[in-house]
Amino acid sequence: MFLALGHVRGYKGLEDIVHAYRRLADPDAMLLIAGRPLGEADRQALTRLAGGDPGIRLHVRDISNDDIQDYFHAADAAVFAGAPQLASGSLLLALSFGVPVIYPDSPLSQELLTQDVGAVYAPEALAAAMTRVRRADRLQLAAHARQLA
């Protein structure tokens, strides 16, 4: 399962993640988007974007600190899109839980991330990065992610 966890905001690139997920040629793949929306408009936009796709699950609400671990333990990979942030709490959480990450190419990802912890991708290559991580040895990626964190 791919996990996109964090605040639901337009700049987070959730639309790109949903479109990339739909391009995967993997009927067993799932996408879970979890986090608190800025307002009802963001919630409705995300619901429309998911469009009733049975492979996309939405947990669009405040995620308690106690529940965050459940999301990361269930995830095969954490996926990020949109404008790369100078610091991402969700990225650091994913790594600390040993979850492989799929992150946009940026100065942060070039400095911090290696292919050993997931995939760094150019904007047009998100679906390919998701496929690469899905086919990789996730136990090995997870071990490297925990070491990096």
Salt bridges, closest charged atoms under 4 A:
GLU15 OE2 - HIS19 NE2 3.53
ASP26 OD2 - ARG134 NE 2.52
GLU40 OE1 - ARG43 NE 3.28
ASP53 OD2 - ARG22 NE 3.21
ASP62 OD1 - ARG36 NE 3.69
ASP76 OD2 - ARG134 NH1 3.71
ASP76 OD1 - ARG138 NE 3.57
